[in-house]
Amino acid sequence: MNKPTSDLSLFTHQLHLSLGDKLKYACWLILSNLFFLTNIPYPNFLKVLLLRMMGAQVGHGVVIKPWVKIKLPWKLSLGNQVWLGEACWIDNISEVRIGNDVCISQGALLLTGNHDYAKRSFDLMSKPIEIEDGVWIGAKSTIVGGVTLKSHCVTGVGVIILRDTEAYQVYSLNANIQVKERVIK
């Protein structure tokens, strides 16, 4: 019995950017490499200004550590007092909305895009991510597209979140299950 196989030659890049967005993206790649993907300690106000110039919505008190990678800043909204840790990656081909008082720790990955492995052509799929107020995403955690992290939930180190979380819950050990309730004192 012959089973269908993948054929990546059928893949067509489906991230359709207008000419203006392609030019904006080219400018962003230069700015990102100069001011974000570096150990040079540029002040936060400069990084915030650059993100705003590229179309991101950025609140006040935002902290952006070195090596933060953002794919499309015009599809990013950061609330007030958001901390982006070293080497976190916001791979946002869809919208990513981050509320107030959110900490995204070192090496965390917010991944809006994926591929349809059931299609021979491996079609691109993308869904937004929403992170509500008070969330803490632990180091090396991964959040996938289509997910909402509810108010004040916590993901432990290396956790992969594949579905919406519950408010004030702590998730750990890559089990994507609620471990305990978060109590703030």
Sequence and secondary structure as in RCSB ss.txt:
>XXXX:A:sequence
MNKPTSDLSLFTHQLHLSLGDKLKYACWLILSNLFFLTNIPYPNFLKVLLLRMMGAQVGHGVVIKPWVKIKLPWK
LSLGNQVWLGEACWIDNISEVRIGNDVCISQGALLLTGNHDYAKRSFDLMSKPIEIEDGVWIGAKSTIVGGVTLK
SHCVTGVGVIILRDTEAYQVYSLNANIQVKERVIK
>XXXX:A:secstr
       GGG        HHHHHHHHHHHHHHHHHTSSSS   HHHHHHHHHHTT EE SS EE TT EES GGG
EEE TT EE TT EEE SS EEE SS EE TT EEE EEE TTSTT  EEE  EEE TT EE TT EEETT EE 
TT EE TT EE S   TTEEE TT  SEEEE    
